[in-house]
């Protein structure tokens, strides 16, 4: 499968990944969040990029019904049912929470993962008041979506925790190194400066 990087950490490029590795990533997320074939997944991002493509793969691997909406800043606006699992970027979340009806639906989604960028302090504080499970994700195209999650609500944590099977360390320059053989054929040396905590979070 050909995937296109966004260019957020360098020059955009095309990479080729094996279907088996994408399925392994999907199972890792599904197992961690407890997703099953009884759930529904919202696809609200372009499948040209890893975030959208992995929602399709997760739905296929788990057997979830996929709810497709065109990419927009208001992905919940036209929905008639509440998905049980959704992935969004911060701008989609911010705009969604500005509309009362969309905000009400958002907080009924059992698990929301937010990726593709940082969360500003105001949005994070707002999310911490919600009753559903909201997660901030860390990952990139090369890791086939997220390799670590940080809980925002209903319990908050300031650090990311690697998902099972993910090994992380720090190189000589203080940047994050990711070792996930089921996702990447080689260790991935990032340009992200990292600080580790005693419990293994970062």
C-alpha positions in Angstrom: 0.0 0.0 0.0 1.3 3.5 -0.9 1.0 6.2 1.8 1.8 9.9 1.6 3.4 11.7 4.5 2.0 15.1 5.4 5.3 16.9 5.5 4.8 18.2 9.0 8.2 16.9 10.0 10.0 17.2 6.7 9.5 17.1 3.0 6.3 15.2 2.0 7.1 11.7 0.5 5.5 8.5 -0.5 6.2 5.3 1.4 5.2 1.7 0.7 4.0 -0.5 3.6 2.9 -4.1 3.9 -0.7 -4.7 4.5 0.2 -7.1 7.4 1.9 -4.2 9.3 -1.2 -2.0 8.9 -3.3 -4.8 10.2 -1.0 -5.2 13.2 -1.3 -1.5 14.0 -5.1 -1.8 13.8 -5.2 -4.8 16.2 -2.9 -2.9 18.6 -5.3 0.0 18.8 -8.4 -2.2 18.9 -7.1 -4.4 21.7 -6.0 -1.4 23.8 -9.4 0.4 23.5 -11.5 -2.7 23.6 -13.1 -2.2 20.2 -15.2 -5.0 18.8 -17.4 -5.8 15.8 -20.4 -4.4 17.7 -18.8 -0.9 17.4 -19.0 1.8 14.7 -16.0 3.8 13.5 -16.2 7.3 12.1 -14.1 8.1 9.0 -13.9 11.9 8.7 -10.3 12.3 7.3 -8.9 11.7 3.8 -7.8 8.1 3.2 -4.8 9.5 1.2 -3.1 9.9 4.5 -2.4 7.5 7.3 -5.0 8.7 9.8 -7.9 8.1 7.4 -6.5 4.9 5.9 -6.0 3.4 9.3 -9.6 4.0 10.2 -10.6 1.9 7.2 -8.1 -0.8 8.2 -9.3 -0.8 11.8 -12.9 -1.2 10.7 -12.0 -4.1 8.4 -9.8 -5.9 10.9 -12.2 -5.6 13.8 -15.4 -5.9 11.8 -16.7 -2.5 12.8 -19.3 -0.7 10.7 -17.7 2.4 9.1 -19.6 5.7 9.1 -18.1 7.8 6.3 -18.5 11.6 6.1 -16.6 14.1 3.9 -13.6 15.6 5.6 -14.6 19.0 7.1 -14.3 21.0 10.3 -17.7 19.7 11.4 -17.6 15.9 10.9 -20.5 15.2 13.2 -22.9 17.8 11.7 -24.7 15.4 9.3 -24.5 12.2 11.4 -27.8 10.6 12.6 -26.1 8.1 14.9 -23.3 8.4 17.5 -20.2 6.4 16.5 -18.5 4.5 19.2 -15.0 5.3 18.0 -13.6 8.4 16.1 -10.3 9.9 15.2 -10.0 13.6 14.5 -7.4 16.4 14.2 -7.4 19.2 16.8 -9.1 21.8 14.4 -12.1 19.4 13.9 -12.4 18.9 17.6 -12.3 22.6 18.3 -14.9 23.5 15.7 -17.1 20.6 16.8 -17.2 21.8 20.4 -18.3 25.3 19.3 -21.7 23.9 18.2 -24.0 22.7 21.0 -25.6 19.8 19.1 -22.2 18.6 17.8 -20.7 18.9 21.2 -23.5 16.8 22.7 -22.8 14.1 20.2 -19.0 14.3 20.6 -19.2 13.6 24.3 -21.3 10.5 23.6 -18.6 8.9 21.5 -17.0 6.2 23.7 -13.4 6.7 22.4 -12.0 9.7 20.5 -8.4 9.9 19.5 -6.9 13.2 18.5 -3.8 13.3 16.4 -2.0 15.3 13.7 -0.8 18.1 16.0 -0.5 19.4 19.5 -3.4 20.5 21.7 -3.4 24.0 23.0 -4.0 24.6 26.7 -7.5 26.0 26.2 -8.8 23.1 24.1 -7.2 20.6 26.4 -8.8 22.2 29.5 -12.2 22.1 27.7 -11.8 18.4 26.8 -10.9 17.5 30.4 -14.4 18.4 31.5 -16.0 15.8 29.1 -17.3 12.4 30.4 -16.1 10.2 27.5 -12.7 8.8 26.8 -10.6 11.3 24.8 -7.0 10.5 23.9 -4.2 12.6 22.5 -2.1 10.4 20.1 1.6 10.4 19.1 2.6 8.9 15.9 3.4 9.5 12.2 2.9 7.9 8.8 6.1 5.8 9.2 4.7 4.2 12.4 1.3 3.6 10.7 -0.6 6.0 13.0 -0.1 6.3 16.7 2.4 4.3 18.9 1.5 6.1 22.1 -1.6 7.6 23.7 -2.1 10.2 26.4 -5.5 10.3 28.3 -7.2 13.6 28.4 -10.6 12.6 29.8 -12.2 11.4 32.0 -8.8 10.9 33.6 -6.0 13.2 32.6 -2.3 12.6 32.2 0.4 14.9 31.0 2.6 12.2 29.4 2.3 9.7 26.5 2.4 6.0 27.2 3.7 3.6 24.5 1.2 1.0 23.5 2.0 -2.7 24.1 4.8 -4.0 21.9 6.3 -0.5 21.4 9.8 0.2 22.7 11.1 3.7 22.9 14.4 5.3 23.9 16.4 8.4 23.5 19.4 9.0 21.1 22.5 10.9 21.8 20.8 14.2 20.7 17.9 13.6 23.1 15.5 12.6 20.3 12.9 9.8 20.4 13.8 6.5 18.9 11.0 4.0 18.2 11.5 0.2 18.0 8.3 -1.5 16.8 9.2 -4.4 14.5 5.6 -5.3 13.9 5.1 -1.8 12.4 8.4 -0.7 11.1 11.1 -2.9 9.5 13.8 -0.8 11.1 14.2 1.4 14.2 12.9 4.8 13.6 15.0 7.8 14.6 12.7 10.9 14.9 13.6 14.5 15.3 11.3 14.9 18.3 13.1 15.9 21.5 11.9 13.6 24.3 11.9 13.5 28.1 11.3 10.1 29.8 9.7 9.4 33.2 10.4 6.6 35.6 7.2 4.8 34.7 8.2 4.6 31.0 6.0 7.4 29.8 7.3 10.3 27.8 
